[in-house]
Amino acid sequence: MKKRSLSGIKSTGTPHLGNYLGMIRPAIDLQDDFDSFYFVAEYHALTSERDPAAMRASTHMIAANFLAFGLDPARAAFFRQSDVPEVTELAWLLSCVTHMGLLERAHGYKAAKDQGKEKEINHGVFSYPVLMAADILIYDSDVVPIGRDQIQHLEMTRDIAVKLNLAFGENLVKLPEALVREEVAVVPGTDGRKMSKSYNNIIEPLAKPKILRKQIMSVVSDSTSLEDPKDPTNDNTFALYKLFATPDELAEMEANYRGGNYGYGHAKQALYEKMNDYFGPYREKYDAIYADEDYLEGVLEAGAIRVRPIVEEVMDRVRYATGLGPRRR
């Protein structure tokens, strides 16, 4: 019997290159070997999203991205978080055994506190780890694919699960394991920091060629002149090119950098051509899928139906164990 893998992605706009390399492609690779569940995390997006039309459009965009990149609805369940409203009920039950001290150690809250903004965040941001734990535990997940920088998220989920099990019964909820993807590197944004929508430094892999080229041409570089040699190991364009180039192509660009008479504009053009060639076929698939709203809704609804028996079984035993009603299953 296959182990169950669980991943989610916030519905906050079009996925960027960091999302693709760090989450989407690795997640799709798991569908052969795991019972894979993927969801669009709308409840999490509500901590900042205030436009309902944008939320719905983003959900469809994300679903179309996964499908274009190779997600097979016959092998993996893909669904909306809000189609499983029981996750918010489980989040409340978990909140009742989660200490404030644990939440105050979360990276997001600590970052807000360091900036003096802890009183400006909403409760959704502060309690984010509890809802995230509910997302994982409600599906009896065995593994959660994460990058090394996300280990705290999974550790907090395990801590919360242990608290619930100690309070109401051993093995009430399953303790998930981290499936750490060592091969997933931090993808630099156009300004050199980690690629993030909040930094406005993203590259959208499925954007139209004109937009993709404009984003790539905005990658920050130093002021070294065209004629002078350049250090490829300290350049954002080269770091991005490395993610797609063959060893021979990478060696050629490195030689061009070190040899001089090769500008950053040349490197950015090479990066654009490489990425446009790589993502072009996916872009065509995406455009066709995104235009078919009925198909997207069908995939999302089928995914929610597929996970429902597991959700109902987990919630039945949790409700009964916590005294919230009779056993129904």
FIMARVO-913304 format. One line per field, with one value per residue (C-alpha): residue number from 1; x, z, y. Coordinates in pm, 1 decimal, always signed. Example, Ala and Ser with C-alpha at 12.3 -4.5 7.8 and 13.67 -1.06 7.14 Angstrom:
pos	[1 / 2] .
px	[+1230.0 / +1367.0] .
pz	[+780.0 / +714.0] .
py	[-450.0 / -106.0] .
***
This chain:
pos	[1 / 2 / 3 / 4 / 5 / 6 / 7 / 8 / 9 / 10 / 11 / 12 / 13 / 14 / 15 / 16 / 17 / 18 / 19 / 20 / 21 / 22 / 23 / 24 / 25 / 26 / 27 / 28 / 29 / 30 / 31 / 32 / 33 / 34 / 35 / 36 / 37 / 38 / 39 / 40 / 41 / 42 / 43 / 44 / 45 / 46 / 47 / 48 / 49 / 50 / 51 / 52 / 53 / 54 / 55 / 56 / 57 / 58 / 59 / 60 / 61 / 62 / 63 / 64 / 65 / 66 / 67 / 68 / 69 / 70 / 71 / 72 / 73 / 74 / 75 / 76 / 77 / 78 / 79 / 80 / 81 / 82 / 83 / 84 / 85 / 86 / 87 / 88 / 89 / 90 / 91 / 92 / 93 / 94 / 95 / 96 / 97 / 98 / 99 / 100 / 101 / 102 / 103 / 104 / 105 / 106 / 107 / 108 / 109 / 110 / 111 / 112 / 113 / 114 / 115 / 116 / 117 / 118 / 119 / 120 / 121 / 122 / 123 / 124 / 125 / 126 / 127 / 128 / 129 / 130 / 131 / 132 / 133 / 134 / 135 / 136 / 137 / 138 / 139 / 140 / 141 / 142 / 143 / 144 / 145 / 146 / 147 / 148 / 149 / 150 / 151 / 152 / 153 / 154 / 155 / 156 / 157 / 158 / 159 / 160 / 161 / 162 / 163 / 164 / 165 / 166 / 167 / 168 / 169 / 170 / 171 / 172 / 173 / 174 / 175 / 176 / 177 / 178 / 179 / 180 / 181 / 182 / 183 / 184 / 185 / 186 / 187 / 188 / 189 / 190 / 191 / 192 / 193 / 194 / 195 / 196 / 197 / 198 / 199 / 200 / 201 / 202 / 203 / 204 / 205 / 206 / 207 / 208 / 209 / 210 / 211 / 212 / 213 / 214 / 215 / 216 / 217 / 218 / 219 / 220 / 221 / 222 / 223 / 224 / 225 / 226 / 227 / 228 / 229 / 230 / 231 / 232 / 233 / 234 / 235 / 236 / 237 / 238 / 239 / 240 / 241 / 242 / 243 / 244 / 245 / 246 / 247 / 248 / 249 / 250 / 251 / 252 / 253 / 254 / 255 / 256 / 257 / 258 / 259 / 260 / 261 / 262 / 263 / 264 / 265 / 266 / 267 / 268 / 269 / 270 / 271 / 272 / 273 / 274 / 275 / 276 / 277 / 278 / 279 / 280 / 281 / 282 / 283 / 284 / 285 / 286 / 287 / 288 / 289 / 290 / 291 / 292 / 293 / 294 / 295 / 296 / 297 / 298 / 299 / 300 / 301 / 302 / 303 / 304 / 305 / 306 / 307 / 308 / 309 / 310 / 311 / 312 / 313 / 314 / 315 / 316 / 317 / 318 / 319 / 320 / 321 / 322 / 323 / 324 / 325 / 326 / 327 / 328 / 329] .
px	[+0.0 / +134.5 / +214.3 / +11.4 / +180.0 / +20.8 / +111.8 / -65.7 / -6.5 / -163.0 / -404.1 / -227.7 / -170.1 / +13.7 / +283.3 / +635.2 / +957.6 / +1039.1 / +697.6 / +753.7 / +1102.3 / +1047.7 / +698.9 / +508.1 / +760.0 / +872.6 / +509.0 / +412.5 / +712.5 / +568.7 / +239.8 / +390.9 / +509.2 / +267.0 / -103.7 / -73.7 / -310.6 / -264.9 / -482.1 / -513.2 / -494.4 / -762.8 / -816.5 / -447.2 / -466.0 / -743.2 / -485.9 / -401.9 / -634.6 / -938.0 / -1056.3 / -1292.8 / -1272.7 / -892.8 / -911.6 / -1127.7 / -914.8 / -597.6 / -742.6 / -808.7 / -465.8 / -290.2 / -494.8 / -420.8 / -49.0 / -37.8 / -231.4 / -18.2 / +299.8 / +181.9 / -44.6 / -269.3 / -610.8 / -642.8 / -336.2 / -342.7 / -624.2 / -621.1 / -882.5 / -981.3 / -909.3 / -1251.8 / -1422.1 / -1310.3 / -1450.1 / -1391.0 / -1029.3 / -1135.6 / -1318.2 / -1007.1 / -801.2 / -1019.9 / -978.1 / -602.4 / -604.4 / -743.3 / -427.2 / -174.4 / +16.8 / +76.7 / +448.6 / +464.0 / +291.8 / +518.7 / +816.8 / +682.8 / +906.1 / +628.7 / +534.9 / +899.0 / +972.6 / +676.4 / +791.5 / +1148.3 / +1005.5 / +786.9 / +471.7 / +340.8 / +37.2 / -49.4 / -89.6 / -428.6 / -515.6 / -503.4 / -132.5 / -60.8 / -254.2 / -133.6 / +62.4 / -252.5 / -450.2 / -147.4 / -133.6 / -503.6 / -436.9 / -184.8 / -348.3 / -699.0 / -581.1 / -381.6 / -76.0 / +235.8 / +480.5 / +490.9 / +738.6 / +926.3 / +1246.8 / +1498.8 / +1392.9 / +1038.8 / +1127.3 / +991.8 / +643.9 / +640.3 / +795.4 / +519.6 / +257.0 / +407.6 / +419.5 / +51.0 / -40.7 / +143.0 / -46.4 / -380.3 / -283.7 / -169.6 / -489.4 / -742.2 / -589.8 / -276.7 / -260.9 / -569.5 / -395.2 / -102.0 / +237.8 / +359.5 / +720.9 / +909.0 / +1013.8 / +1303.4 / +1389.6 / +1763.7 / +1781.5 / +1552.2 / +1768.0 / +1659.3 / +1561.6 / +1692.6 / +1454.6 / +1530.2 / +1689.1 / +1901.0 / +1683.7 / +1474.7 / +1204.4 / +880.6 / +566.2 / +608.8 / +944.3 / +798.7 / +1101.1 / +937.2 / +969.0 / +651.0 / +751.9 / +422.0 / +394.1 / +367.0 / +712.0 / +713.0 / +637.9 / +880.6 / +1160.4 / +1081.0 / +1100.1 / +1429.5 / +1579.0 / +1499.7 / +1738.0 / +1979.5 / +2346.2 / +2651.6 / +2811.2 / +3099.8 / +3151.1 / +3098.5 / +3470.4 / +3577.2 / +3575.0 / +3291.4 / +3250.0 / +2966.7 / +2956.7 / +2826.7 / +2569.2 / +2190.8 / +2146.7 / +2407.2 / +2246.2 / +1911.1 / +2067.0 / +2225.3 / +1877.6 / +1803.9 / +2132.1 / +2319.5 / +2674.4 / +2819.4 / +2595.7 / +2686.0 / +3058.2 / +3025.5 / +2851.5 / +3105.0 / +3386.8 / +3211.2 / +3181.4 / +3547.2 / +3673.3 / +3529.0 / +3349.5 / +3032.2 / +2764.5 / +2494.1 / +2242.9 / +2385.4 / +2349.8 / +1993.0 / +1899.6 / +2045.9 / +1847.1 / +1528.7 / +1576.8 / +1648.9 / +1343.8 / +1113.7 / +1210.7 / +1166.4 / +829.3 / +681.3 / +504.6 / +375.6 / +243.2 / +36.0 / -113.3 / -182.8 / -365.4 / -595.9 / -664.4 / -723.2 / -976.0 / -1183.6 / -1348.9 / -1580.4 / -1283.0 / -1102.6 / -1411.3 / -1451.3 / -1093.8 / -1133.3 / -1467.1 / -1342.1 / -1039.8 / -1259.0 / -1483.1 / -1180.3 / -1045.6 / -1384.5 / -1396.1 / -1059.9 / -1168.4 / -1491.0 / -1311.2 / -1050.5 / -1305.4 / -1536.8 / -1269.6 / -1144.7 / -1494.0 / -1573.4 / -1243.1 / -1294.2 / -1652.1 / -1825.8 / -2073.1 / -2131.5 / -1914.6 / -2075.5 / -1832.7] .
pz	[+0.0 / -99.2 / +162.4 / +144.6 / +50.5 / +117.1 / -25.8 / -45.0 / -219.5 / -133.9 / -384.2 / -411.2 / -779.3 / -1058.3 / -946.4 / -1003.0 / -1092.0 / -726.9 / -681.5 / -988.4 / -896.8 / -522.2 / -499.4 / -822.5 / -1013.6 / -708.8 / -609.0 / -951.4 / -947.9 / -636.3 / -794.1 / -927.3 / -590.2 / -338.7 / -284.5 / -354.6 / -229.9 / -341.2 / -244.9 / -313.6 / +27.4 / +9.6 / +387.2 / +426.3 / +147.6 / +335.2 / +581.1 / +311.7 / +9.9 / +7.0 / -354.1 / -395.2 / -775.1 / -757.3 / -515.2 / -751.9 / -1053.7 / -866.4 / -771.6 / -1137.0 / -1240.8 / -990.5 / -1091.1 / -1458.0 / -1379.7 / -1206.5 / -1487.1 / -1758.9 / -1585.2 / -1572.8 / -1276.1 / -1358.0 / -1184.1 / -1218.3 / -997.9 / -768.9 / -596.4 / -657.2 / -472.0 / -303.6 / +67.6 / +116.6 / -26.7 / +294.0 / +554.6 / +828.2 / +825.3 / +1009.3 / +1269.8 / +1325.4 / +1347.4 / +1639.1 / +1819.5 / +1769.2 / +1891.6 / +2222.6 / +2289.6 / +2133.2 / +2367.5 / +2278.3 / +2329.9 / +2037.9 / +1804.8 / +1919.4 / +1796.7 / +1440.6 / +1182.7 / +1049.6 / +1390.8 / +1498.0 / +1178.3 / +1244.3 / +1602.5 / +1496.7 / +1269.5 / +1548.7 / +1360.5 / +1580.3 / +1682.8 / +1318.7 / +1204.8 / +1214.5 / +1410.8 / +1093.2 / +1053.8 / +1420.0 / +1419.3 / +1071.8 / +1207.6 / +1363.0 / +1039.5 / +859.8 / +1109.3 / +1047.5 / +671.8 / +721.4 / +996.7 / +851.8 / +564.1 / +774.5 / +580.6 / +601.5 / +445.7 / +367.7 / +95.3 / +211.5 / +155.9 / +439.9 / +521.8 / +594.9 / +853.0 / +1138.0 / +984.4 / +999.4 / +1345.8 / +1477.5 / +1319.9 / +1494.6 / +1826.1 / +1796.4 / +1699.7 / +2004.2 / +2228.9 / +2089.0 / +2123.8 / +2484.2 / +2572.4 / +2406.5 / +2306.2 / +2171.3 / +1790.1 / +1752.8 / +1470.5 / +1268.4 / +1312.5 / +962.6 / +852.2 / +658.6 / +309.7 / +276.0 / -82.6 / -62.6 / -434.7 / -414.7 / -412.6 / -308.5 / -633.9 / -651.8 / -750.2 / -991.0 / -706.8 / -571.5 / -267.4 / -244.1 / -510.9 / -345.5 / -442.0 / -127.4 / -262.5 / -609.4 / -760.3 / -941.2 / -1282.8 / -1410.6 / -1619.5 / -1810.8 / -1882.3 / -2243.8 / -2410.8 / -2401.7 / -2027.2 / -1953.6 / -2134.6 / -1951.0 / -1614.6 / -1701.8 / -1829.9 / -1490.9 / -1310.3 / -1107.7 / -1207.7 / -1106.7 / -1298.0 / -1455.0 / -1809.6 / -2121.4 / -2188.4 / -1840.9 / -1710.7 / -1473.2 / -1184.6 / -1268.3 / -914.2 / -784.2 / -1051.7 / -1037.9 / -1410.7 / -1407.0 / -1096.3 / -1278.2 / -1601.0 / -1400.2 / -1319.3 / -1685.4 / -1876.2 / -1966.2 / -1825.9 / -2165.3 / -2192.0 / -1839.2 / -1907.7 / -2222.1 / -2038.7 / -1756.2 / -2009.9 / -2169.5 / -1831.1 / -1744.7 / -2092.7 / -2112.9 / -2401.2 / -2285.5 / -2123.6 / -1874.7 / -2148.3 / -2350.5 / -2051.7 / -1985.8 / -2349.7 / -2327.7 / -2009.5 / -2175.6 / -2478.8 / -2258.4 / -2036.4 / -2325.7 / -2504.6 / -2184.8 / -2083.7 / -2429.4 / -2461.2 / -2104.2 / -2178.9 / -2469.6 / -2247.4 / -1973.1 / -2204.2 / -2327.7 / -1978.0 / -1815.2 / -2084.1 / -1995.3 / -1666.7 / -1666.0 / -1686.4 / -1402.8 / -1182.6 / -1261.3 / -1153.7 / -828.9 / -744.0 / -821.1 / -597.6 / -307.8 / -353.0 / -353.5 / -18.7 / +156.2 / +295.4 / +466.7 / +609.1 / +743.8 / +909.1 / +1074.4 / +1196.8 / +1326.0 / +1550.9 / +1662.8 / +1746.2 / +1939.3 / +2127.8 / +2231.9 / +2346.9 / +2066.6 / +1971.0 / +1916.1 / +1687.9 / +1344.0 / +1146.4] .
py	[+0.0 / +341.1 / +602.8 / +922.7 / +1250.2 / +1590.8 / +1933.0 / +2267.2 / +2597.8 / +2935.7 / +3085.9 / +3419.3 / +3483.4 / +3306.3 / +3057.7 / +3188.5 / +3009.8 / +2941.8 / +2777.6 / +2561.0 / +2439.6 / +2423.3 / +2274.4 / +2204.1 / +1993.2 / +1789.0 / +1734.5 / +1605.8 / +1370.1 / +1202.8 / +1098.0 / +774.6 / +645.8 / +801.6 / +839.6 / +1211.6 / +1483.3 / +1845.5 / +2140.7 / +2513.1 / +2680.9 / +2950.4 / +2972.9 / +3053.9 / +3312.2 / +3494.1 / +3627.2 / +3884.3 / +3844.4 / +4073.8 / +4034.4 / +3735.2 / +3744.7 / +3735.1 / +3442.6 / +3237.9 / +3325.0 / +3233.9 / +2895.2 / +2817.1 / +2949.1 / +2724.7 / +2421.0 / +2488.1 / +2519.9 / +2180.9 / +2014.3 / +2173.1 / +2060.9 / +1700.8 / +1637.1 / +1340.5 / +1363.2 / +986.5 / +935.0 / +1240.0 / +1427.7 / +1803.2 / +2007.1 / +2331.3 / +2361.4 / +2520.7 / +2211.7 / +2037.7 / +2281.3 / +2022.8 / +2137.0 / +2453.9 / +2244.3 / +2035.0 / +2354.9 / +2469.4 / +2136.6 / +2159.0 / +2520.2 / +2397.4 / +2192.9 / +2433.6 / +2665.0 / +3028.9 / +2979.1 / +2738.4 / +2985.8 / +3267.1 / +3065.9 / +3044.7 / +3211.9 / +3437.5 / +3574.9 / +3617.6 / +3809.5 / +4041.4 / +4088.6 / +4168.1 / +4438.3 / +4573.6 / +4472.3 / +4189.5 / +4398.5 / +4466.9 / +4105.9 / +3937.1 / +3624.5 / +3417.5 / +3494.3 / +3418.0 / +3089.6 / +2988.8 / +2687.5 / +2538.8 / +2547.7 / +2408.2 / +2122.1 / +2054.2 / +2050.2 / +1771.7 / +1567.6 / +1554.3 / +1333.3 / +1085.1 / +1203.3 / +987.7 / +1234.3 / +1604.6 / +1708.0 / +2020.0 / +2208.8 / +2222.2 / +2579.8 / +2454.6 / +2191.1 / +2404.6 / +2386.4 / +2008.6 / +1997.6 / +2225.2 / +1999.9 / +1698.8 / +1888.1 / +1978.1 / +1620.4 / +1484.4 / +1728.3 / +1608.4 / +1242.1 / +1291.3 / +1472.3 / +1242.5 / +912.8 / +749.0 / +733.5 / +952.9 / +1138.0 / +1013.8 / +1182.1 / +1275.2 / +1258.3 / +1524.9 / +1427.1 / +1670.1 / +1757.2 / +1821.1 / +1886.2 / +2189.0 / +2498.4 / +2845.8 / +3016.2 / +3373.1 / +3648.2 / +3928.6 / +4127.8 / +3840.6 / +3771.1 / +3454.5 / +3471.8 / +3582.9 / +3771.3 / +3980.1 / +4105.8 / +4172.9 / +3996.9 / +3707.6 / +3546.5 / +3381.0 / +3077.4 / +3056.4 / +3429.2 / +3540.9 / +3570.2 / +3950.7 / +3957.0 / +3673.7 / +3858.4 / +4183.3 / +4005.2 / +3838.5 / +4162.1 / +4320.1 / +4082.5 / +4295.1 / +4288.1 / +4486.8 / +4773.1 / +4580.1 / +4705.7 / +4494.9 / +4457.8 / +4344.6 / +3985.0 / +3898.5 / +3657.1 / +3412.1 / +3274.4 / +3607.7 / +3688.3 / +3645.4 / +3577.4 / +3300.6 / +3147.5 / +3131.0 / +3001.4 / +2719.8 / +2586.6 / +2506.1 / +2478.8 / +2161.8 / +2124.4 / +2223.5 / +2530.7 / +2632.4 / +2592.1 / +2803.9 / +3087.8 / +3073.4 / +3103.8 / +3401.3 / +3572.8 / +3522.6 / +3608.1 / +3959.0 / +4129.1 / +3958.3 / +4171.7 / +4090.0 / +4167.5 / +3878.0 / +3646.4 / +3758.0 / +3700.1 / +3349.0 / +3287.8 / +3412.1 / +3186.5 / +2886.4 / +2942.9 / +3027.0 / +2705.2 / +2502.7 / +2645.3 / +2709.8 / +2370.9 / +2396.6 / +2746.3 / +2615.4 / +2342.9 / +2595.0 / +2835.5 / +2557.9 / +2421.6 / +2760.0 / +2848.1 / +2540.1 / +2639.0 / +2336.8 / +2101.0 / +2280.1 / +2269.2 / +1900.6 / +1825.7 / +2021.9 / +1863.6 / +1511.9 / +1570.0 / +1678.1 / +1372.7 / +1144.5 / +1271.5 / +1292.2 / +933.7 / +988.2 / +1324.1 / +1177.2 / +885.2 / +1108.8 / +1361.4 / +1089.0 / +942.0 / +1286.5 / +1410.7 / +1094.1 / +1099.6 / +1461.9 / +1397.5 / +1586.1 / +1315.7 / +943.6 / +730.7 / +720.9 / +509.4] .
***
